Amino acid sequence: MARPAESLSIDGREVTITNPQKVFFPEIGATKLDLVQYYLAVAPGALVGAGGRPMALKRFVNGATGEAFFQKRAPENRPDWLRVVTLSFPSGRTADEIVVDDAAGLAWVVNLGCIDLNPHPVRADDLDHPDELRVDLDPVPGVPWSQIREVAMVTKEALEAVGLVGWPKTSGSRGIHVNVRIERRWTYPEVRRAALALARDVERRAPTLATSKWWKEERHGVFLDYNQNAKDRTVASAYSVRPLPDARVSTPLAWHEVPDCEPEDFTIRTVPERFTRIGDPGAGIDAAVGSLDALLELSRRDEAAGRGDAPWPPNYRKQAGEPPRVQPSRQRRADAEYDTPEAEAQREKARAAMERRFSAELERRQAAKAAGVGTTPTPTGRRRSNVPVIEISRAKTKAEALEGFERWKTRHPEAAGHLEPADVLVDGMRGRSSLWYRVRVNLTHVPESQRPPQEPLDPDYDPWAEYEWPDRSGQLERAPRRRRPTAGSPDEPG
C-alpha cells in the first residue's frame, strides 16, 4: 500500500512527494525521498549543470530497476512557478520542455521519477546557440578504466592547446565527461564541428588509446563521441544519479583527482558528504567561458587535408558534406558517387521502399507471432556486410537482451570461447519514448567452420508493436497507439 504523500517546503515553494517511501534502488534500500534529499543536498552543484536549461525528462516511475521512458513535453499539471520553453527538433516537431531554475524544481522532476538529469546544452533564453561543448569519452567493451582516465588527461592537453578549459566529471556509468563552457556565438552544427576537430586531435595525440571513428567496426579504445553535440542530444549532467544498483553519481572532479579516481567511490551515499567537505569542483565553469575559433581553425586544416565531416546519428537526415552514411565494410562505390542528385533520388526511393518493406515485414511478424513462430531480423534488401555479424536478441531491457546472449553462448560454447570483448555489440536503440536494446556478435575471431548461422532472435521484442506505424526522420505526424479491440468489434476474437 502506498505511503501518504509528503510535502516539502523548499525556499518558499511547496513540493509534494508522492509515495516517498517507494524503493528506487533495491540493492541499497534507497527510496524516492532519499533521492529527493540527495538532490537537495547537492542542489547548488546540480543547478550549475542543469539549471536554466530545457530538459528532457527521463522517467523511472518504478525505480532504477524498472523501464525508463523519455518525456519531452512538459506535463500539463505542473506548478505555475516552473518554466517551460518551446524547442524544435530535427524531425520538424516541437515540444514545450521543462526548465529547472531552483532546488524546488529539482525536487519536482525527481518526484516524477527522474533519476538523472538530461539538459540540453543551451540556455532557455537562446535555444540556437549552445554554451557548452560536451566531450563524452565512451569506451568500447573491454577497455580498462585506467585507459579512460588516460584519454581524459590527453583531452585536457588538447583543450589547453586551443585555449579552452575542460571540466571533468565521471559519467556515473562507464566513461568520463569533460564539459567546456563556450561563448554563445556558434550554432549546433558549428559546435559539433569543433567537437569533431577536438576528437581527431585527441586521436592524433593518443592513437593507440583513443578513436574518433563513428562506425563501431572501426573503433578501438575510447571513443570521443562528437555527435553528443548534435541538436536534440542530451547527456546526464553534473551530480546526476545514474540508474545503477549502487546509485552511482556523475561527479565533478578536479583534474588532479582524475588519474586516481574510481567511479564506484561516488554514490548517493558518499557524494553529499564530499560536497559539504570540499564544495563543487565544477563551480568555476561559468567563469571560464572560451572561444571555439581555434578549434574551428583546426577543423578547417583537417578539411584542407581531406578530413571533412564525419557521420551523423542515423535519425538525422544526411548533411551537406557528410561522407556516405554506410558502414565502411558495406561501401561499394566512391564517396563522390553518393552525393549526386541521382544518388539523392535513389536514397528517397530507397526510403519509400523501406517503408513498404517495413509495413510488409510488420504484417509478417504479427502473423508469425500470432501463430507462435519465432522471427529473424528484419530484412533491409541491402547487400550483406563482409563483416560476419549476427544479431542475437532484441529486448525491452538491457538485462533481458543480455540474458538472450547468455543463452546463445550456452548453445554455442566453442564460438563463444573465441569472442573478444569488443566483438559483443550491445546497442541502446531509441524507440518512441524509451530505449530498447539489441545484442549483436561479430564473428571475425571465430574460425569460419565454427561460426553459428543467424538464428531467430531470443528474445524478439518489437518496439513498434503498440503503434500504427513506426517513427521516421522528417515525419511530422506521430503514429497513434493501436486501438484495443472492443467487444463485438471485427478484431474481437469470437
C-alpha positions as CSV (number, residue, x, y, z in Angstrom):
1,M,0.0,0.0,0.0
2,A,1.3,3.4,-1.0
3,R,2.5,5.6,1.9
4,P,0.9,9.1,2.3
5,A,2.5,11.9,0.2
6,E,5.0,14.2,1.9
7,S,5.0,17.9,1.4
8,L,8.4,19.7,1.4
9,S,8.8,23.4,1.8
10,I,11.8,24.4,-0.3
11,D,12.9,28.1,-0.4
12,G,9.3,29.1,-0.1
13,R,7.9,26.7,-2.6
14,E,5.7,23.7,-1.7
15,V,6.6,20.4,-3.5
16,T,4.6,17.3,-2.9
17,I,6.5,14.0,-3.0
18,T,4.1,11.2,-3.8
19,N,4.8,7.7,-2.4
20,P,8.0,8.9,-0.7
21,Q,9.0,5.5,0.7
22,K,8.9,3.8,-2.7
23,V,12.2,1.9,-3.1
24,F,14.1,3.2,-6.1
25,F,17.4,1.3,-5.5
26,P,16.6,-2.1,-4.0
27,E,20.3,-3.1,-3.6
28,I,21.0,-0.2,-1.2
29,G,17.4,0.4,0.0
30,A,17.3,4.0,-1.2
31,T,13.8,5.4,-1.6
32,K,12.3,8.2,-3.8
33,L,12.5,10.5,-0.8
34,D,16.2,9.6,-0.3
35,L,16.8,10.6,-4.0
36,V,15.0,13.9,-3.5
37,Q,17.0,14.6,-0.3
38,Y,20.2,13.8,-2.2
39,Y,19.5,16.4,-4.9
40,L,18.6,19.0,-2.3
41,A,21.9,18.4,-0.6
42,V,23.9,19.0,-3.8
43,A,21.4,21.4,-5.4
44,P,23.9,24.3,-6.0
45,G,26.2,21.9,-8.0
46,A,23.3,20.2,-9.8
47,L,22.0,23.6,-10.9
48,V,25.3,24.6,-12.3
49,G,25.0,21.7,-14.8
50,A,21.2,21.7,-15.4
51,G,19.8,25.0,-14.2
52,G,18.2,27.4,-16.7
53,R,18.3,24.8,-19.5
54,P,15.4,22.9,-21.2
55,M,15.4,19.3,-20.0
56,A,14.2,16.0,-21.4
57,L,12.5,14.1,-18.6
58,K,13.8,10.5,-18.4
59,R,11.4,8.9,-16.0
60,F,11.8,5.7,-14.0
61,V,8.4,5.5,-12.4
62,N,9.2,2.1,-11.0
63,G,12.7,2.9,-9.8
64,A,16.2,2.2,-11.2
65,T,15.3,-1.5,-12.0
66,G,12.2,-0.6,-14.0
67,E,11.8,0.6,-17.5
68,A,12.6,4.2,-18.3
69,F,10.7,6.4,-20.8
70,F,11.6,9.8,-22.2
71,Q,9.1,12.6,-21.9
72,K,10.0,15.7,-23.9
73,R,6.7,17.5,-23.4
74,A,6.2,19.2,-20.0
75,P,3.3,17.7,-18.0
76,E,0.1,19.8,-18.0
77,N,-0.3,19.7,-14.3
78,R,2.9,21.5,-13.3
79,P,3.2,24.3,-10.8
80,D,2.9,27.9,-12.0
81,W,6.5,28.7,-10.9
82,L,8.0,26.0,-13.2
83,R,9.1,27.4,-16.6
84,V,8.9,25.8,-20.0
85,V,10.3,26.8,-23.4
86,T,9.4,25.5,-26.9
87,L,12.1,23.5,-28.6
88,S,12.2,22.4,-32.2
89,F,13.8,19.1,-33.2
90,P,15.5,17.7,-36.3
91,S,12.3,15.8,-37.1
92,G,10.4,19.1,-37.5
93,R,8.4,18.6,-34.4
94,T,8.2,21.0,-31.4
95,A,7.7,20.5,-27.7
96,D,7.4,22.5,-24.6
97,E,10.2,21.3,-22.2
98,I,10.7,21.9,-18.5
99,V,13.3,24.4,-17.3
100,V,14.6,23.8,-13.8
101,D,15.7,27.0,-12.1
102,D,16.0,26.1,-8.4
103,A,16.1,23.3,-5.8
104,A,12.3,23.1,-5.8
105,G,12.3,22.4,-9.5
106,L,14.9,19.6,-8.9
107,A,12.6,18.0,-6.3
108,W,9.6,18.3,-8.6
109,V,11.2,16.5,-11.5
110,V,12.6,13.8,-9.2
111,N,9.1,13.2,-7.9
112,L,8.2,12.4,-11.5
113,G,10.7,9.5,-11.4
114,C,13.7,11.4,-13.0
115,I,16.7,9.7,-11.5
116,D,19.3,11.5,-13.7
117,L,19.1,15.0,-15.2
118,N,19.3,15.4,-19.0
119,P,19.5,19.1,-20.0
120,H,20.2,20.4,-23.5
121,P,23.5,22.4,-24.0
122,V,21.6,25.7,-24.5
123,R,20.1,28.2,-22.1
124,A,16.4,28.9,-22.1
125,D,16.9,32.4,-23.4
126,D,18.8,31.3,-26.5
127,L,17.9,27.9,-27.9
128,D,20.0,28.2,-31.1
129,H,23.5,28.8,-29.7
130,P,24.9,26.2,-27.2
131,D,27.1,27.5,-24.4
132,E,28.6,24.1,-23.7
133,L,30.7,21.8,-25.8
134,R,30.5,18.2,-24.4
135,V,33.2,15.6,-24.6
136,D,31.9,12.1,-24.0
137,L,34.6,9.5,-23.5
138,D,32.9,6.2,-24.3
139,P,35.0,3.1,-24.1
140,V,34.5,0.1,-26.3
141,P,33.8,-3.2,-24.4
142,G,36.9,-4.5,-22.6
143,V,38.7,-1.2,-22.2
144,P,40.0,-0.7,-18.6
145,W,39.1,2.3,-16.6
146,S,42.7,3.3,-16.4
147,Q,42.7,3.9,-20.1
148,I,39.7,6.1,-19.9
149,R,41.5,8.2,-17.3
150,E,44.5,8.5,-19.6
151,V,42.4,9.7,-22.5
152,A,40.7,12.3,-20.2
153,M,44.2,13.7,-19.4
154,V,45.0,13.8,-23.1
155,T,41.7,15.6,-23.7
156,K,42.8,18.2,-21.1
157,E,46.0,18.8,-23.0
158,A,44.2,19.1,-26.4
159,L,41.8,21.7,-24.9
160,E,44.5,23.7,-23.3
161,A,46.3,23.8,-26.7
162,V,43.3,25.7,-28.2
163,G,42.8,28.0,-25.1
164,L,39.9,26.1,-23.6
165,V,39.3,24.9,-20.1
166,G,37.8,21.4,-19.6
167,W,35.8,20.5,-16.5
168,P,35.9,16.7,-15.9
169,K,33.3,14.5,-14.2
170,T,32.7,10.8,-14.0
171,S,29.7,9.9,-16.3
172,G,28.4,7.7,-13.5
173,S,28.3,4.9,-16.0
174,R,31.3,3.6,-18.0
175,G,33.0,6.7,-19.0
176,I,34.1,10.3,-18.3
177,H,32.6,13.5,-19.5
178,V,34.6,16.8,-20.0
179,N,32.4,19.9,-20.3
180,V,33.6,23.1,-21.8
181,R,31.9,26.5,-21.3
182,I,31.8,28.4,-24.6
183,E,30.6,31.8,-25.8
184,R,27.1,31.7,-27.3
185,R,28.2,32.6,-30.8
186,W,28.0,29.3,-32.7
187,T,25.2,27.1,-34.0
188,Y,24.8,23.5,-33.2
189,P,26.5,22.3,-36.4
190,E,29.4,24.6,-35.7
191,V,29.8,23.3,-32.1
192,R,29.6,19.7,-33.4
193,R,32.2,20.5,-36.0
194,A,34.5,21.9,-33.2
195,A,33.9,18.7,-31.2
196,L,34.9,16.6,-34.1
197,A,38.1,18.5,-34.6
198,L,38.9,18.0,-30.9
199,A,38.2,14.3,-31.1
200,R,40.5,13.9,-34.1
201,D,43.2,15.9,-32.3
202,V,43.0,13.6,-29.2
203,E,43.1,10.7,-31.6
204,R,46.3,12.1,-33.1
205,R,47.9,12.6,-29.7
206,A,47.0,9.1,-28.4
207,P,46.3,6.9,-31.5
208,T,46.5,3.6,-29.6
209,L,44.2,4.8,-26.8
210,A,41.5,6.9,-28.5
211,T,39.4,7.0,-31.6
212,S,37.1,9.4,-33.4
213,K,35.6,6.7,-35.7
214,W,31.8,6.7,-35.7
215,W,31.3,3.2,-37.0
216,K,31.7,0.6,-34.3
217,E,33.5,-1.8,-36.6
218,E,36.3,0.7,-36.9
219,R,36.6,1.7,-33.2
220,H,39.2,0.8,-30.6
221,G,40.0,2.1,-27.2
222,V,38.0,5.1,-26.0
223,F,35.6,6.8,-28.5
224,L,35.2,10.5,-28.3
225,D,31.5,10.9,-29.2
226,Y,31.4,14.2,-31.1
227,N,27.8,13.6,-32.1
228,Q,26.7,14.3,-28.5
229,N,26.9,17.9,-29.7
230,A,24.3,17.4,-32.4
231,K,21.0,19.2,-31.8
232,D,18.5,17.2,-29.6
233,R,21.2,15.2,-27.9
234,T,21.4,15.3,-24.1
235,V,23.9,14.0,-21.6
236,A,23.5,13.3,-17.9
237,S,24.6,16.5,-16.2
238,A,26.7,17.1,-13.1
239,Y,25.6,15.4,-9.9
240,S,23.1,13.2,-11.8
241,V,22.4,9.9,-10.1
242,R,22.5,7.0,-12.6
243,P,20.2,4.1,-12.6
244,L,22.8,1.6,-11.4
245,P,22.4,-0.7,-8.4
246,D,24.7,1.3,-6.2
247,A,23.1,4.7,-7.2
248,R,26.3,5.9,-8.7
249,V,26.7,9.7,-9.3
250,S,28.1,11.6,-12.3
251,T,30.6,13.6,-10.1
252,P,32.6,16.7,-11.0
253,L,36.3,16.3,-10.3
254,A,39.4,18.4,-10.0
255,W,41.9,17.5,-12.7
256,H,44.4,16.3,-10.1
257,E,41.8,13.7,-9.0
258,V,41.3,12.2,-12.4
259,P,44.4,9.9,-12.6
260,D,43.4,8.0,-9.4
261,C,39.6,8.3,-9.4
262,E,37.3,5.3,-9.2
263,P,33.7,5.7,-10.3
264,E,32.3,3.4,-7.6
265,D,33.5,5.8,-4.9
266,F,30.8,8.4,-5.9
267,T,27.3,7.4,-4.9
268,I,24.2,8.8,-3.5
269,R,25.5,7.9,0.0
270,T,29.0,9.4,-0.4
271,V,28.7,12.5,-2.6
272,P,26.7,14.8,-0.3
273,E,29.4,14.5,2.4
274,R,32.1,15.2,-0.3
275,F,30.1,18.2,-1.5
276,T,29.9,19.6,2.1
277,R,33.6,18.9,2.7
278,I,35.2,20.2,-0.5
279,G,32.5,22.1,-2.3
280,D,31.8,21.7,-6.0
281,P,35.0,21.2,-8.1
282,G,33.0,22.3,-11.2
283,A,31.7,25.6,-9.6
284,G,34.0,27.7,-11.7
285,I,32.8,26.6,-15.1
286,D,30.6,29.6,-15.8
287,A,33.6,31.9,-15.2
288,A,35.7,30.1,-17.8
289,V,34.0,30.9,-21.0
290,G,36.1,30.2,-24.1
291,S,36.1,30.6,-27.8
292,L,35.8,27.9,-30.5
293,D,37.8,29.9,-33.0
294,A,41.0,27.8,-32.6
295,L,39.1,24.5,-32.8
296,L,37.2,25.7,-35.9
297,E,40.6,26.7,-37.5
298,L,41.8,23.2,-36.6
299,S,38.7,21.8,-38.4
300,R,39.5,23.9,-41.5
301,R,43.0,22.5,-41.6
302,D,41.6,19.0,-41.3
303,E,39.2,19.7,-44.2
304,A,42.1,21.1,-46.3
305,A,44.0,17.8,-45.6
306,G,41.0,15.8,-46.8
307,R,39.3,15.0,-43.5
308,G,35.9,16.6,-43.8
309,D,32.7,15.9,-41.9
310,A,32.1,12.5,-40.2
311,P,28.9,10.5,-40.0
312,W,25.9,12.0,-38.1
313,P,23.5,9.9,-36.0
314,P,21.1,7.7,-38.1
315,N,18.0,9.7,-37.1
316,Y,19.3,12.8,-38.8
317,R,18.9,13.5,-42.5
318,K,22.1,13.3,-44.5
319,Q,24.0,16.6,-44.1
320,A,25.9,18.6,-46.8
321,G,29.5,17.4,-46.9
322,E,28.8,14.3,-44.8
323,P,30.6,11.1,-46.0
324,P,28.5,8.2,-47.3
325,R,26.2,7.0,-44.5
326,V,27.2,3.4,-45.0
327,Q,29.4,1.2,-42.9
328,P,32.9,1.0,-44.4
329,S,32.6,-2.7,-44.9
330,R,29.5,-2.2,-47.0
331,Q,30.6,0.6,-49.1
332,R,30.8,-0.4,-52.8
333,R,31.2,2.9,-54.6
334,A,33.5,6.0,-54.5
335,D,32.4,8.7,-52.0
336,A,31.5,11.2,-54.7
337,E,29.0,8.8,-56.2
338,Y,26.9,9.0,-53.1
339,D,26.4,12.8,-53.4
340,T,25.0,13.3,-56.9
341,P,21.3,14.3,-57.5
342,E,20.8,10.9,-58.9
343,A,22.1,9.3,-55.6
344,E,19.8,11.5,-53.6
345,A,16.9,10.5,-55.7
346,Q,17.9,6.9,-55.1
347,R,18.0,7.5,-51.4
348,E,14.5,8.9,-51.4
349,K,13.3,5.9,-53.5
350,A,15.1,3.6,-51.0
351,R,13.4,5.3,-48.1
352,A,10.0,4.8,-49.7
353,A,10.8,1.2,-50.4
354,M,12.0,0.8,-46.9
355,E,8.6,2.0,-45.6
356,R,6.9,-0.6,-47.8
357,R,9.2,-3.3,-46.7
358,F,8.7,-2.3,-43.1
359,S,4.9,-2.5,-43.4
360,A,5.1,-5.9,-45.1
361,E,7.5,-7.2,-42.5
362,L,5.4,-5.8,-39.7
363,E,2.4,-7.8,-41.0
364,R,4.6,-10.9,-41.4
365,R,5.9,-10.6,-37.8
366,Q,2.5,-10.1,-36.4
367,A,1.2,-13.2,-38.3
368,A,4.2,-15.2,-37.1
369,K,3.7,-14.2,-33.5
370,A,0.0,-15.0,-33.7
371,A,1.0,-18.5,-35.0
372,G,3.6,-18.9,-32.2
373,V,6.5,-18.9,-34.7
374,G,9.8,-17.1,-33.9
375,T,11.1,-14.4,-36.3
376,T,14.5,-13.4,-37.7
377,P,16.0,-9.9,-38.1
378,T,14.1,-7.5,-40.4
379,P,15.5,-7.7,-43.9
380,T,16.6,-4.5,-45.5
381,G,17.3,-5.6,-49.0
382,R,20.9,-4.3,-48.8
383,R,24.0,-6.1,-49.7
384,R,25.4,-8.3,-46.9
385,S,28.3,-6.9,-45.0
386,N,31.6,-8.7,-45.4
387,V,32.0,-8.4,-41.6
388,P,30.4,-11.6,-40.2
389,V,27.9,-10.0,-37.7
390,I,24.8,-11.8,-36.5
391,E,22.0,-10.5,-34.3
392,I,21.2,-12.4,-31.1
393,S,18.4,-10.6,-29.3
394,R,16.1,-7.6,-29.1
395,A,14.5,-6.8,-25.8
396,K,12.8,-4.1,-23.8
397,T,15.5,-4.0,-21.2
398,K,19.3,-4.4,-21.4
399,A,19.2,-7.2,-18.9
400,E,16.7,-9.3,-21.0
401,A,18.8,-8.7,-24.1
402,L,22.0,-9.9,-22.3
403,E,20.1,-12.9,-20.9
404,G,19.3,-13.9,-24.5
405,F,23.1,-13.6,-25.3
406,E,23.9,-15.9,-22.4
407,R,21.5,-18.5,-23.7
408,W,23.2,-18.1,-27.1
409,K,26.6,-18.7,-25.5
410,T,25.3,-21.9,-23.9
411,R,24.1,-23.2,-27.3
412,H,27.4,-22.3,-29.0
413,P,30.2,-22.6,-26.4
414,E,33.0,-23.1,-28.9
415,A,32.2,-19.9,-30.8
416,A,31.7,-18.0,-27.6
417,G,35.1,-19.0,-26.4
418,H,36.7,-17.2,-29.4
419,L,34.9,-13.9,-28.8
420,E,36.8,-10.9,-27.6
421,P,35.1,-8.2,-25.5
422,A,34.9,-5.8,-28.5
423,D,33.1,-8.5,-30.5
424,V,29.9,-8.2,-28.4
425,L,27.9,-5.2,-29.6
426,V,25.2,-4.0,-27.2
427,D,23.2,-1.2,-28.7
428,G,20.6,1.0,-27.0
429,M,18.0,1.8,-29.6
430,R,15.7,4.8,-29.2
431,G,12.0,4.0,-29.5
432,R,9.1,6.3,-29.2
433,S,9.7,7.3,-25.6
434,S,12.2,4.8,-24.2
435,L,15.2,2.8,-25.1
436,W,15.1,-0.8,-26.2
437,Y,18.2,-3.0,-26.6
438,R,19.8,-5.4,-29.1
439,V,22.8,-7.6,-28.9
440,R,24.9,-8.4,-32.0
441,V,28.1,-10.5,-32.2
442,N,31.0,-10.0,-34.6
443,L,32.3,-13.5,-35.5
444,T,35.6,-12.3,-37.1
445,H,37.6,-14.1,-34.4
446,V,35.6,-17.3,-34.7
447,P,37.0,-19.9,-37.1
448,E,34.7,-19.9,-40.2
449,S,33.8,-23.6,-39.7
450,Q,32.6,-22.8,-36.1
451,R,30.5,-19.7,-36.9
452,P,26.9,-20.2,-36.0
453,P,24.3,-19.1,-38.5
454,Q,21.8,-16.4,-37.9
455,E,19.0,-17.8,-35.7
456,P,15.6,-16.5,-34.7
457,L,16.1,-13.7,-32.1
458,D,15.8,-14.6,-28.5
459,P,14.1,-12.6,-27.2
460,D,12.4,-10.9,-30.1
461,Y,11.0,-7.6,-29.0
462,D,9.1,-5.3,-31.4
463,P,9.3,-1.7,-30.2
464,W,6.6,-0.6,-32.6
465,A,4.0,-3.3,-31.9
466,E,1.8,-0.9,-29.9
467,Y,1.7,1.8,-32.7
468,E,0.0,2.1,-36.1
469,W,3.3,2.8,-37.8
470,P,7.0,3.4,-36.9
471,D,8.6,6.8,-36.4
472,R,10.8,8.0,-39.2
473,S,13.1,11.1,-39.5
474,G,11.3,14.0,-41.1
475,Q,7.9,12.6,-40.3
476,L,5.7,15.3,-38.7
477,E,2.8,13.1,-37.7
478,R,3.5,10.7,-34.9
479,A,1.8,7.3,-35.1
480,P,-1.1,6.8,-32.6
481,R,-1.2,3.7,-30.4
482,R,-3.1,0.8,-31.8
483,R,-6.7,0.7,-30.6
484,R,-7.6,-2.2,-28.4
485,P,-10.4,-4.3,-29.8
486,T,-13.7,-3.8,-28.1
487,A,-16.4,-6.4,-27.6
488,G,-18.3,-7.1,-30.8
489,S,-15.7,-5.3,-33.0
490,P,-14.4,-7.1,-36.1
491,D,-11.0,-7.5,-34.3
492,E,-12.5,-9.1,-31.2
493,P,-11.9,-12.9,-31.3
494,G,-15.0,-15.0,-31.4
